Amino acid sequence: MIYTKESFLKEIESKLLPKGAAFSEQQKSVILLNNTANIVAGPGSGKTTVLTAKCAMLLHGNIGNSKGICLITHTNVAVDEIKSGLSKVGFNSIEYPNFIGTIQEFFNYFFGKKAFHIIFGDKNIRILDDDEYRERFDYYFDRLKPSWYTSKNPNVKGKNPQLIINQDLTYDVISDANSTYRDAFNNSIKSLLELGIITNKQCLELSAWYINKHLLKIRSSLFNRFEYILLDEAQDTNEFQYELLNSLFLNNVKFQRFGDPYQALYTIFDTEEDAWIPTEEAIDINKNEITETSRFNENIANLVKNVCIEKYDSFSSISSVDSFPPYFITYDNGLDLKLKYEELITTLEEESLEYKNSNKKDAILSAKHDDLANLFEDYIRSNSKVRRSESVIKQIYSLILRMIAKELDLNFQQTEEKLNSSLDNKSSVAKLIKDLVTKDDIESTITNVIQEIEKIKNDIIEPQNKEKIKDQLSSFIKEMQSTSKNINVEQNDAEFYIGTVHSVKGETHRSTLLVLNTVFSDWNETFRYEIFELLYDYLIGSYQELENINDLDLKRETKNALKLAYVAFSRPTHLVAIGIHSEMLTEEFKQELIEYGWKEWGNEL
């Protein structure tokens, strides 16, 4: 069947949207946009669906052409979601000249690995995540550190090691490590480099060297291969990545950046600035917006746009969801807060069948893990190795591959290819996953896992490493149990998700409670600001322009507080609530909240 552009868009709507739904005019405008632009998509505006539809339109239009599209996002979860959407429209495999992958995969595949082999020769390269790299680093630092050094080994990332490539293709490592142990620190990094073990940051540094050396040729090659570059979640791109992407694509290929700059959380607790600021680029690059949300109604939309770091008057709701007015809860301690939140939820469930029947979760959030640990005795910080955004099965599969890769001295991709080349090995991995998911007897399960891994690896695991594998599996299973406990904190019959604002970015809840118990300060407390104070005016509708704040510390921390509130308030479909300790809530502020439209839930003062 031959489709026109309009008929194919209708076909996409029928496959990606609920029955009878259609893309809005704003969404259609972005899908059909054909020039370099920044696309600012507000929370609940259907950004991922629009991006998937745009990919489908471009892939359909490029059939038979020599050029493809390049879609870069930040997580494998996002890659899987977009590919799943494309498969619904009929694009089951994305082949050359197209590329869909994470930003790390993009730099590693096209530039980083090539640069590595130029500098370090023909050896295997293994790009490890921070936790795996730290383990390897500690091994060498323990052997190279000064005899007097008895402290905990330094945090690798925190000491900012940098890889410097010289003109003669030799290299150096510099860092912010203390001068008393800097040589041991830097030499530990060098030892890992000589083994082919690097971090994603080092791969980006190698990419930058390679790009700068061959920029004109690379830009020409990219122009010949790709017609469009689509960057998803542009606000999560750091300055280093963003500068490289711009050097490759701006004024070369149609380059569209999608995201919500007001949700840029990753610069909050460090000194980096946001890389993608569409308002500052507006003179040279068109800014398109999708400002209509279908996640919640105006009760929540009005709150969200009033805690934005820039005036966001265009943000509005087209939702038929029966969202409640916002509530503030006064509390004395963590248990008191949970009980009151539970009572509020129960009461509102009686008022709204739509809310009661929602299968989305209720969440209690704060800015930092320490804030939650101080409030709730049973709060357990989730280990970064356990990713809530992945299924348990996928996490276990990744764990098994990491262990085998480490023993085989291969990277993750090479190990996966070896496993997939053998039906017996694939069956063994499937059995391992099933055992770890379904069996209660952890000890016997771990024994079986070791036996199966030994079989997969043809008995190459050394005997002394078996206990290490057992420890890894035990730690993983305990972490899964801890994460489960963290996710479902039980208080009577209620279940809440309790976590940081960062941990729920990209999620949708039915109700979200933000606890205003965070303090922003520097390490020696030359300044100290309560989040409650920073958000005071914004919560009662008295919007303050950040540019009018003269104190730089106050300005920066107000911006950080607003970002956190913006993300938290834009998660729920039905209910936004804030928790304020009873000692902080004055009668004056309580009345101002009520006058602005907040409802009180908790003890009267």
Backbone torsions as a table, in degrees:
resi	resn	phi	psi	omega
1	MET	NA	134.6	179.0
2	ILE	-95.0	123.2	-178.5
3	TYR	-101.9	140.1	162.7
4	THR	-82.2	168.3	178.6
5	LYS	-57.8	-42.2	-177.7
6	GLU	-69.0	-42.1	-178.6
7	SER	-69.8	-34.4	178.3
8	PHE	-69.6	-34.4	176.3
9	LEU	-63.5	-38.4	176.1
10	LYS	-63.4	-39.5	177.6
11	GLU	-62.6	-42.5	178.3
12	ILE	-62.0	-44.7	178.9
13	GLU	-56.8	-41.8	-177.3
14	SER	-68.2	-25.4	-177.8
15	LYS	-93.1	-30.4	-173.2
16	LEU	-103.3	-25.1	-174.5
17	LEU	-104.0	159.3	174.8
18	PRO	-57.5	157.0	-176.9
19	LYS	-56.1	128.7	178.2
20	GLY	85.3	-7.9	-178.2
21	ALA	-85.2	157.3	178.4
22	ALA	-140.6	156.8	176.7
23	PHE	-67.4	142.3	176.6
24	SER	-72.2	169.3	178.9
25	GLU	-63.1	-38.8	176.8
26	GLN	-61.3	-44.7	-179.2
27	GLN	-65.3	-43.9	178.6
28	LYS	-60.1	-40.7	-179.3
29	SER	-58.9	-41.4	179.5
30	VAL	-71.4	-41.6	-179.5
31	ILE	-60.0	-37.2	-176.2
32	LEU	-94.0	-2.7	-178.8
33	LEU	-63.2	133.9	-173.5
34	ASN	-126.1	21.9	177.8
35	ASN	-130.9	168.2	176.8
36	THR	-58.4	133.2	-176.1
37	ALA	-164.7	159.8	167.2
38	ASN	-100.6	128.2	179.1
39	ILE	-113.1	107.3	179.5
40	VAL	-92.1	113.2	-176.4
41	ALA	-114.3	115.2	-178.8
42	GLY	-67.6	166.9	-179.5
43	PRO	-62.1	133.1	179.0
44	GLY	76.5	16.2	-176.7
45	SER	-92.9	3.4	177.9
46	GLY	79.7	30.5	-175.3
47	LYS	-57.9	-46.5	-177.1
48	THR	-65.8	-39.4	178.0
49	THR	-65.4	-41.7	177.7
50	VAL	-62.9	-43.5	179.9
51	LEU	-63.7	-41.5	177.5
52	THR	-63.4	-43.7	178.6
53	ALA	-62.4	-40.5	178.8
54	LYS	-62.8	-44.5	177.0
55	CYS	-57.6	-45.2	-179.4
56	ALA	-61.9	-42.8	179.1
57	MET	-62.2	-43.6	-178.3
58	LEU	-69.4	-41.4	177.9
59	LEU	-62.0	-40.9	179.1
60	HIS	-65.7	-42.0	-179.4
61	GLY	-69.8	-23.4	-176.3
62	ASN	-93.9	1.6	179.8
63	ILE	-58.7	124.6	-179.0
64	GLY	89.2	-9.3	178.5
65	ASN	-89.3	161.5	-179.6
66	SER	-84.7	-17.7	-178.4
67	LYS	-97.5	151.4	179.5
68	GLY	-122.6	-166.0	175.8
69	ILE	-118.3	153.1	177.7
70	CYS	-125.3	114.3	177.9
71	LEU	-111.4	122.7	-177.8
72	ILE	-117.0	126.0	175.4
73	THR	-129.3	-168.2	-169.4
74	HIS	-113.2	-14.9	-178.5
75	THR	-136.7	153.6	175.1
76	ASN	-64.6	-30.6	177.4
77	VAL	-60.6	-44.1	179.3
78	ALA	-66.0	-40.1	177.5
79	VAL	-59.4	-47.3	-179.2
80	ASP	-62.6	-40.1	-179.3
81	GLU	-63.8	-43.1	-179.4
82	ILE	-69.2	-43.1	178.7
83	LYS	-63.9	-36.6	177.1
84	SER	-63.1	-43.4	177.7
85	GLY	-63.2	-40.8	179.5
86	LEU	-65.1	-35.1	178.8
87	SER	-65.0	-30.9	177.4
88	LYS	-65.9	-27.2	-179.0
89	VAL	-91.8	-5.1	176.2
90	GLY	112.3	-0.7	178.7
91	PHE	-99.7	89.3	-173.5
92	ASN	-84.1	-21.0	177.5
93	SER	-139.8	137.8	-179.4
94	ILE	-106.4	109.3	-172.9
95	GLU	-114.2	169.8	176.1
96	TYR	-52.3	138.1	10.5
97	PRO	-91.1	12.3	-178.3
98	ASN	-82.5	156.9	176.2
99	PHE	-143.8	127.5	172.1
100	ILE	-130.6	118.4	-178.7
101	GLY	-171.2	-178.6	179.9
102	THR	-77.3	163.2	179.7
103	ILE	-64.0	-33.2	177.0
104	GLN	-66.9	-43.4	178.5
105	GLU	-61.9	-40.2	-178.8
106	PHE	-59.7	-54.1	-178.2
107	PHE	-67.0	-42.0	-178.7
108	ASN	-62.2	-46.3	-173.5
109	TYR	-70.4	-46.8	-173.3
110	PHE	-82.6	-30.4	-170.3
111	PHE	-132.2	-48.0	-170.4
112	GLY	-59.7	-46.8	-177.1
113	LYS	-68.6	-37.1	177.1
114	LYS	-62.2	-44.9	179.4
115	ALA	-63.5	-40.4	-179.7
116	PHE	-58.2	-46.2	-176.9
117	HIS	-69.5	-28.5	175.2
118	ILE	-65.9	-41.6	-176.2
119	ILE	-82.3	-41.8	-169.8
120	PHE	-111.0	1.4	175.4
121	GLY	84.8	-169.8	-173.9
122	ASP	-87.3	79.6	177.0
123	LYS	-135.1	159.4	179.5
124	ASN	-63.6	139.1	176.0
125	ILE	-109.7	133.8	177.4
126	ARG	-126.4	117.8	-178.8
127	ILE	-100.0	111.4	-172.2
128	LEU	-103.9	151.9	172.0
129	ASP	-74.3	171.4	-171.2
130	ASP	-59.9	-40.0	-177.6
131	ASP	-67.3	-44.0	179.5
132	GLU	-66.2	-40.3	-179.4
133	TYR	-65.1	-40.4	-179.8
134	ARG	-59.9	-38.6	-179.6
135	GLU	-63.7	-43.2	178.5
136	ARG	-68.0	-39.9	178.9
137	PHE	-60.2	-45.8	-177.9
138	ASP	-57.9	-36.7	-179.8
139	TYR	-58.0	-46.0	-177.5
140	TYR	-78.8	-37.7	-179.4
141	PHE	-64.1	-36.6	178.0
142	ASP	-60.7	-27.2	-179.1
143	ARG	-91.8	-22.7	-175.3
144	LEU	-105.4	-14.6	-174.0
145	LYS	-68.4	155.6	178.9
146	PRO	-60.0	151.1	-177.1
147	SER	-62.1	-27.4	-177.7
148	TRP	-80.2	-13.0	-172.9
149	TYR	-75.3	111.7	-179.8
150	THR	-120.8	0.9	-179.2
151	SER	-75.0	172.8	173.9
152	LYS	-62.6	141.8	-179.8
153	ASN	-57.6	143.0	-175.6
154	PRO	-65.0	151.3	175.3
155	ASN	-73.8	119.0	-174.1
156	VAL	-60.1	-52.6	-176.5
157	LYS	-61.8	-38.5	-177.4
158	GLY	-66.4	-23.1	179.8
159	LYS	-91.5	3.5	170.5
160	ASN	50.4	57.2	176.1
161	PRO	-66.7	141.0	-179.7
162	GLN	-129.0	138.1	179.2
163	LEU	-95.2	122.7	-178.7
164	ILE	-112.3	122.8	178.3
165	ILE	-99.3	125.2	-179.2
166	ASN	-88.4	166.0	-177.3
167	GLN	-62.7	-29.9	-179.5
168	ASP	-87.9	13.3	177.7
169	LEU	71.1	11.6	166.0
170	THR	-82.1	173.2	-176.8
171	TYR	-141.1	159.0	174.0
172	ASP	-132.4	160.2	172.4
173	VAL	-121.7	126.4	173.5
174	ILE	-118.5	160.3	-177.9
175	SER	-159.9	172.3	175.3
176	ASP	-95.1	14.6	179.3
177	ALA	-61.9	149.5	178.3
178	ASN	-56.5	140.1	-175.7
179	SER	-58.6	-24.9	-177.2
180	THR	-70.6	-23.8	178.2
181	TYR	-132.6	16.5	-175.1
182	ARG	-62.5	-40.4	-179.0
183	ASP	-61.2	-43.9	179.1
184	ALA	-63.9	-40.2	179.5
185	PHE	-62.6	-53.2	-176.8
186	ASN	-65.0	-37.4	-179.9
187	ASN	-70.4	-29.2	174.9
188	SER	-65.4	-40.9	176.4
189	ILE	-62.7	-43.6	-179.7
190	LYS	-63.2	-39.5	179.1
191	SER	-59.4	-41.1	178.9
192	LEU	-69.4	-39.5	177.4
193	LEU	-59.6	-41.6	-179.7
194	GLU	-65.7	-23.5	176.6
195	LEU	-88.6	-3.4	-179.0
196	GLY	86.0	15.4	-178.3
197	ILE	-101.7	117.1	-177.0
198	ILE	-136.3	166.2	175.7
199	THR	-96.7	169.0	176.1
200	ASN	-64.2	-34.0	178.3
201	LYS	-65.2	-41.9	178.4
202	GLN	-65.6	-35.7	176.7
203	CYS	-65.9	-34.1	176.3
204	LEU	-68.8	-38.0	177.1
205	GLU	-64.7	-40.3	175.5
206	LEU	-64.1	-41.0	177.8
207	SER	-60.2	-44.1	-179.0
208	ALA	-61.6	-42.4	178.3
209	TRP	-61.3	-45.8	-177.9
210	TYR	-66.2	-42.8	-179.7
211	ILE	-63.6	-47.1	-179.2
212	ASN	-62.5	-31.9	-178.2
213	LYS	-74.6	-31.2	-173.5
214	HIS	-128.3	32.2	-168.5
215	LEU	-57.0	-48.7	-175.8
216	LEU	-63.0	-42.9	178.5
217	LYS	-66.1	-39.6	-179.6
218	ILE	-66.3	-44.6	178.4
219	ARG	-60.0	-39.3	178.0
220	SER	-65.2	-42.0	179.2
221	SER	-64.8	-41.7	179.1
222	LEU	-65.6	-39.4	177.7
223	PHE	-61.2	-39.6	-178.4
224	ASN	-74.8	-23.0	-176.9
225	ARG	-95.9	-41.3	-172.2
226	PHE	-115.5	138.0	173.2
227	GLU	-92.5	-33.2	-179.8
228	TYR	-132.7	143.0	169.1
229	ILE	-118.0	123.6	179.8
230	LEU	-116.9	117.1	178.8
231	LEU	-104.0	116.1	-179.5
232	ASP	-90.8	149.5	179.5
233	GLU	49.4	52.4	-175.4
234	ALA	-58.3	-27.2	-178.0
235	GLN	-67.8	-16.0	179.7
236	ASP	-91.3	2.4	178.9
237	THR	-82.6	130.2	179.3
238	ASN	-81.4	170.2	-174.5
239	GLU	-59.9	-41.3	-179.5
240	PHE	-60.6	-50.9	179.6
241	GLN	-61.4	-43.5	-174.7
242	TYR	-66.2	-40.6	178.4
243	GLU	-63.2	-40.7	178.9
244	LEU	-66.3	-43.5	179.2
245	LEU	-61.3	-43.0	178.9
246	ASN	-64.3	-39.0	179.5
247	SER	-64.5	-30.3	-178.9
248	LEU	-81.3	-38.1	-164.9
249	PHE	-114.6	-32.8	-175.2
250	LEU	-61.1	136.3	-179.1
251	ASN	58.3	27.1	-178.9
252	ASN	-135.4	-50.2	179.8
253	VAL	-131.7	153.2	175.3
254	LYS	-63.0	116.3	-168.9
255	PHE	-122.8	109.1	-178.7
256	GLN	-113.6	128.7	-178.8
257	ARG	-109.7	123.0	-178.5
258	PHE	-108.9	141.1	173.7
259	GLY	160.7	-170.6	179.1
260	ASP	-128.9	99.5	-175.6
261	PRO	-62.3	-17.5	-179.1
262	TYR	-81.3	-5.5	177.4
263	GLN	-106.5	20.7	-179.7
264	ALA	-77.4	91.3	-174.9
265	LEU	-92.4	-16.1	-167.5
266	TYR	-78.3	-3.7	176.2
267	THR	-104.4	4.9	-173.4
268	ILE	-65.4	-45.0	-172.6
269	PHE	-105.9	24.7	171.4
270	ASP	-140.6	-172.8	-172.9
271	THR	-95.0	0.2	-179.1
272	GLU	-71.6	152.2	174.6
273	GLU	-97.9	158.3	174.9
274	ASP	-61.3	136.5	-178.0
275	ALA	-84.3	-42.0	-174.7
276	TRP	-100.6	107.5	179.5
277	ILE	-127.1	89.1	-173.3
278	PRO	-55.6	-35.1	-178.6
279	THR	-64.7	-31.1	179.2
280	GLU	-79.5	-18.8	179.9
281	GLU	-97.0	-1.8	-169.5
282	ALA	-60.6	-27.4	-179.2
283	ILE	-65.2	-39.6	-175.7
284	ASP	-99.4	-25.5	-174.0
285	ILE	-127.9	128.8	-179.8
286	ASN	-61.5	142.1	177.1
287	LYS	-112.2	120.6	175.7
288	ASN	-113.0	146.4	-176.5
289	GLU	-127.3	145.4	165.5
290	ILE	-116.7	99.8	-169.2
291	THR	-105.8	0.4	-177.7
292	GLU	-98.5	124.6	-179.9
293	THR	-105.6	143.5	175.3
294	SER	-112.4	8.8	-177.3
295	ARG	-79.0	-38.5	-174.7
296	PHE	-148.6	168.4	-178.6
297	ASN	-91.9	-170.5	-173.6
298	GLU	-63.8	-24.4	178.0
299	ASN	-55.1	-42.9	-179.5
300	ILE	-88.2	-37.9	-179.1
301	ALA	-56.7	-40.0	-179.9
302	ASN	-64.6	-35.6	177.2
303	LEU	-68.5	-45.1	-176.0
304	VAL	-60.2	-48.1	-176.3
305	LYS	-72.0	-16.2	178.9
306	ASN	-89.2	-5.6	173.4
307	VAL	-115.7	25.7	177.8
308	CYS	-87.4	148.4	-177.4
309	ILE	-73.5	-11.6	171.9
310	GLU	-132.2	154.8	177.3
311	LYS	-57.4	131.3	-173.6
312	TYR	-131.2	53.4	-175.7
313	ASP	-65.4	-23.3	-177.9
314	SER	-76.0	-15.6	-178.2
315	PHE	-71.1	128.6	-176.9
316	SER	-150.9	168.2	-178.1
317	SER	-106.6	139.4	169.9
318	ILE	-119.5	22.1	-172.6
319	SER	-88.6	147.4	173.1
320	SER	-97.6	5.2	178.2
321	VAL	-63.3	137.5	-178.5
322	ASP	-89.1	70.8	-179.1
323	SER	-70.2	146.8	-180.0
324	PHE	-84.2	161.8	167.7
325	PRO	-62.5	157.7	-180.0
326	PRO	-72.8	152.9	180.0
327	TYR	-123.5	147.8	168.3
328	PHE	-117.8	138.1	-176.5
329	ILE	-117.4	124.9	172.7
330	THR	-90.6	140.6	-176.7
331	TYR	-143.6	159.2	176.8
332	ASP	-104.6	-30.1	-179.9
333	ASN	-157.3	178.1	-175.9
334	GLY	-62.4	-42.5	179.6
335	LEU	-63.2	-42.3	178.1
336	ASP	-59.1	-42.6	-179.5
337	LEU	-64.8	-44.4	179.2
338	LYS	-60.9	-44.5	-179.0
339	LEU	-62.0	-43.8	-178.7
340	LYS	-68.8	-37.5	177.6
341	TYR	-65.5	-41.1	176.8
342	GLU	-61.1	-44.0	179.9
343	GLU	-63.6	-40.4	178.4
344	LEU	-62.8	-45.4	-179.8
345	ILE	-62.0	-45.1	179.9
346	THR	-60.8	-42.5	179.5
347	THR	-63.2	-44.2	-178.3
348	LEU	-71.8	-29.2	174.6
349	GLU	-62.7	-33.5	177.7
350	GLU	-70.9	-25.4	-179.9
351	GLU	-85.5	-27.1	-173.4
352	SER	-136.1	114.2	176.4
353	LEU	-68.5	-33.6	178.1
354	GLU	-60.1	-44.7	178.9
355	TYR	-66.7	-43.7	-178.0
356	LYS	-62.4	-37.0	-175.9
357	ASN	-85.7	-3.7	178.8
358	SER	-65.6	136.7	179.2
359	ASN	-94.8	8.1	178.3
360	LYS	-83.7	165.2	-169.7
361	LYS	-93.4	164.1	171.7
362	ASP	-102.0	133.3	-172.8
363	ALA	-127.2	146.1	169.5
364	ILE	-116.5	122.7	-173.2
365	LEU	-125.2	152.5	167.7
366	SER	-146.1	175.3	-173.4
367	ALA	-75.1	-36.9	-171.4
368	LYS	-129.2	153.7	175.9
369	HIS	-59.6	-40.6	-178.5
370	ASP	-62.6	-35.0	177.9
371	ASP	-61.1	-40.5	-179.3
372	LEU	-74.3	-39.0	179.0
373	ALA	-64.6	-35.9	178.8
374	ASN	-70.8	-25.0	-176.6
375	LEU	-92.7	-37.4	-175.2
376	PHE	-121.2	119.4	-178.1
377	GLU	-62.9	-29.7	-174.9
378	ASP	-94.8	9.8	179.4
379	TYR	-75.4	132.3	178.7
380	ILE	-124.4	124.5	178.8
381	ARG	-69.4	130.9	179.5
382	SER	-73.4	137.7	174.9
383	ASN	-74.0	141.9	-176.6
384	SER	-64.0	-18.5	-179.2
385	LYS	-71.5	-22.9	179.6
386	VAL	-98.3	110.7	-173.0
387	ARG	-100.5	116.4	-178.7
388	ARG	-64.7	-26.0	-177.4
389	SER	-74.0	-9.0	178.2
390	GLU	-109.3	152.1	175.8
391	SER	-69.5	160.1	177.7
392	VAL	-59.8	-40.5	-178.4
393	ILE	-61.5	-43.5	-178.9
394	LYS	-66.8	-36.2	178.3
395	GLN	-64.7	-43.7	-179.8
396	ILE	-65.8	-41.4	177.2
397	TYR	-58.8	-44.7	179.2
398	SER	-63.8	-39.8	179.1
399	LEU	-61.1	-47.5	-178.7
400	ILE	-61.4	-44.0	179.3
401	LEU	-63.8	-39.5	179.2
402	ARG	-61.8	-42.5	-178.6
403	MET	-66.1	-44.7	-179.9
404	ILE	-65.5	-41.6	179.6
405	ALA	-59.8	-39.8	-178.7
406	LYS	-65.8	-40.9	-178.9
407	GLU	-73.5	-33.6	179.0
408	LEU	-82.5	-10.6	-177.6
409	ASP	62.1	41.7	177.1
410	LEU	-120.8	165.8	173.7
411	ASN	-84.0	174.0	-173.3
412	PHE	-60.1	-47.3	-176.3
413	GLN	-63.6	-43.1	179.9
414	GLN	-62.8	-40.2	179.7
415	THR	-64.5	-43.4	180.0
416	GLU	-62.7	-39.2	178.5
417	GLU	-63.6	-40.5	179.2
418	LYS	-64.7	-42.6	179.5
419	LEU	-64.5	-42.7	-176.8
420	ASN	-71.8	-15.0	179.9
421	SER	-79.1	-9.8	-177.8
422	SER	-127.2	123.4	179.1
423	LEU	-63.5	-36.9	179.6
424	ASP	-63.3	-43.4	179.6
425	ASN	-65.0	-41.1	178.1
426	LYS	-62.0	-39.4	178.4
427	SER	-66.1	-38.8	179.4
428	SER	-64.1	-43.7	178.6
429	VAL	-62.7	-41.8	178.6
430	ALA	-60.4	-39.5	178.5
431	LYS	-66.2	-40.5	178.3
432	LEU	-59.6	-47.8	-178.5
433	ILE	-61.3	-44.2	180.0
434	LYS	-60.5	-44.1	-179.7
435	ASP	-62.7	-43.8	-177.1
436	LEU	-69.7	-28.3	-179.4
437	VAL	-82.1	-36.6	-167.7
438	THR	-106.0	-22.8	-172.0
439	LYS	-91.4	138.7	-179.9
440	ASP	-87.0	-27.0	-177.8
441	ASP	-79.6	93.0	-173.2
442	ILE	-64.5	-43.0	-175.3
443	GLU	-60.4	-48.7	-179.0
444	SER	-68.6	-32.9	177.7
445	THR	-63.4	-44.4	179.6
446	ILE	-62.6	-40.4	177.3
447	THR	-59.5	-44.9	179.5
448	ASN	-64.3	-38.6	179.3
449	VAL	-61.9	-46.0	179.8
450	ILE	-60.3	-41.6	180.0
451	GLN	-63.3	-42.4	-179.5
452	GLU	-67.7	-40.8	178.7
453	ILE	-64.6	-38.3	176.4
454	GLU	-59.9	-40.9	-180.0
455	LYS	-66.3	-42.8	179.1
456	ILE	-60.1	-41.8	-174.6
457	LYS	-91.6	12.9	177.5
458	ASN	54.7	44.3	173.5
459	ASP	61.4	31.4	-179.2
460	ILE	-92.3	-4.1	175.5
461	ILE	-69.4	126.4	177.4
462	GLU	-70.5	145.1	-178.1
463	PRO	-53.6	-38.0	-177.2
464	GLN	-68.7	-16.1	-179.0
465	ASN	-89.1	-10.3	-177.3
466	LYS	-64.5	-40.9	178.9
467	GLU	-64.5	-35.0	179.2
468	LYS	-65.0	-41.9	178.1
469	ILE	-64.8	-40.4	178.0
470	LYS	-60.6	-42.2	177.8
471	ASP	-63.0	-41.3	179.6
472	GLN	-60.5	-46.6	-178.8
473	LEU	-65.9	-43.0	178.9
474	SER	-60.7	-44.7	179.6
475	SER	-62.2	-41.5	-179.3
476	PHE	-63.6	-46.2	-178.2
477	ILE	-64.4	-41.4	176.8
478	LYS	-61.3	-39.6	-179.6
479	GLU	-66.2	-39.3	176.7
480	MET	-61.2	-41.0	179.1
481	GLN	-67.0	-40.0	178.9
482	SER	-65.0	-41.6	179.6
483	THR	-64.0	-40.9	178.1
484	SER	-61.4	-40.8	177.7
485	LYS	-64.4	-37.8	-179.3
486	ASN	-68.1	-37.7	-177.6
487	ILE	-71.4	-40.0	-176.3
488	ASN	-113.1	82.2	177.9
489	VAL	-85.4	113.4	-171.7
490	GLU	-93.0	133.2	172.2
491	GLN	-136.6	106.0	-169.0
492	ASN	56.7	-123.4	-178.1
493	ASP	-97.0	1.8	-176.2
494	ALA	-89.9	148.1	175.8
495	GLU	-126.9	126.2	179.6
496	PHE	-122.4	145.9	164.6
497	TYR	-85.9	131.1	177.5
498	ILE	-121.5	122.4	-178.7
499	GLY	-170.6	-177.0	179.9
500	THR	-80.9	161.8	176.1
501	VAL	-61.0	-39.3	178.9
502	HIS	-56.0	-37.6	-172.7
503	SER	-70.9	-15.4	-177.0
504	VAL	-111.2	7.4	179.2
505	LYS	-58.3	128.3	-178.6
506	GLY	91.2	-6.2	-179.3
507	GLU	-91.8	166.4	172.1
508	THR	-126.5	130.1	178.8
509	HIS	-114.2	172.4	168.6
510	ARG	-94.0	-28.6	174.5
511	SER	-149.2	144.8	-177.8
512	THR	-137.3	129.0	177.1
513	LEU	-112.3	119.7	175.5
514	LEU	-98.8	120.3	179.3
515	VAL	-87.1	123.4	-177.9
516	LEU	-90.3	67.5	-177.2
517	ASN	-125.1	20.2	-177.1
518	THR	-95.2	142.1	174.0
519	VAL	-115.3	130.2	174.9
520	PHE	-101.6	124.4	178.5
521	SER	-156.1	164.9	173.1
522	ASP	-90.1	-179.7	-170.0
523	TRP	-64.8	-30.3	179.1
524	ASN	-108.1	14.9	174.9
525	GLU	54.8	44.5	171.0
526	THR	-70.3	-20.6	169.1
527	PHE	-139.0	155.5	-177.9
528	ARG	-153.3	118.6	-178.8
529	TYR	-129.8	129.6	172.8
530	GLU	-78.4	137.9	177.7
531	ILE	-60.4	-31.5	176.8
532	PHE	-57.6	-43.9	-179.1
533	GLU	-72.1	-39.1	-178.0
534	LEU	-64.9	-34.1	-176.8
535	LEU	-94.0	-3.5	-171.4
536	TYR	-46.3	-60.1	-175.4
537	ASP	-64.0	-38.9	-175.1
538	TYR	-68.4	-30.9	-179.2
539	LEU	-73.0	-18.6	-179.8
540	ILE	-111.7	19.4	173.1
541	GLY	81.3	9.6	-179.7
542	SER	-100.3	81.1	-173.0
543	TYR	-68.5	132.6	179.7
544	GLN	-115.9	123.3	177.4
545	GLU	-66.7	130.8	180.0
546	LEU	-60.9	-32.7	-178.0
547	GLU	-65.3	-17.4	180.0
548	ASN	-88.2	-2.6	178.4
549	ILE	-91.1	115.0	-174.3
550	ASN	-81.2	-35.9	179.9
551	ASP	-69.5	119.7	-173.2
552	LEU	-66.9	-38.7	177.8
553	ASP	-64.5	-46.2	179.6
554	LEU	-63.1	-40.7	179.7
555	LYS	-62.5	-46.9	-179.0
556	ARG	-63.1	-45.5	-176.8
557	GLU	-73.7	-29.1	173.2
558	THR	-64.7	-42.3	177.5
559	LYS	-60.5	-42.8	179.1
560	ASN	-63.9	-43.4	179.1
561	ALA	-62.5	-40.5	179.4
562	LEU	-64.8	-41.6	178.4
563	LYS	-59.1	-44.3	-179.7
564	LEU	-63.8	-45.0	179.3
565	ALA	-64.5	-40.3	-179.5
566	TYR	-59.9	-47.1	179.6
567	VAL	-65.8	-45.8	-178.3
568	ALA	-62.7	-46.7	-175.9
569	PHE	-69.5	-22.9	-177.0
570	SER	-93.6	5.2	177.7
571	ARG	-79.3	-41.3	-168.6
572	PRO	-84.9	153.2	173.6
573	THR	-86.6	-30.6	-169.6
574	HIS	-122.1	-37.4	-170.2
575	LEU	-140.2	126.1	168.0
576	VAL	-107.8	133.0	176.0
577	ALA	-138.1	153.5	172.9
578	ILE	-124.0	148.2	176.8
579	GLY	-109.7	125.2	-178.8
580	ILE	-124.5	127.9	178.9
581	HIS	-63.5	140.4	-174.0
582	SER	-59.7	-27.6	-179.9
583	GLU	-73.7	-18.2	-176.1
584	MET	-96.2	-22.3	-173.9
585	LEU	-83.9	108.6	177.7
586	THR	-82.8	160.7	177.5
587	GLU	-62.7	-37.5	-179.5
588	GLU	-63.0	-45.9	-178.2
589	PHE	-69.1	-36.5	177.6
590	LYS	-58.5	-44.3	-179.8
591	GLN	-66.5	-37.5	178.6
592	GLU	-66.1	-38.6	176.0
593	LEU	-62.1	-46.7	-178.5
594	ILE	-62.7	-41.9	-180.0
595	GLU	-63.9	-32.4	-180.0
596	TYR	-78.8	-15.3	177.6
597	GLY	124.0	-1.2	176.1
598	TRP	-75.1	146.6	174.5
599	LYS	-108.2	141.3	-179.2
600	GLU	-86.4	141.1	171.9
601	TRP	-139.7	112.5	-178.3
602	GLY	143.3	-165.6	-176.0
603	ASN	-71.5	140.9	172.0
604	GLU	-73.3	145.3	176.9
605	LEU	-73.4	NA	NA
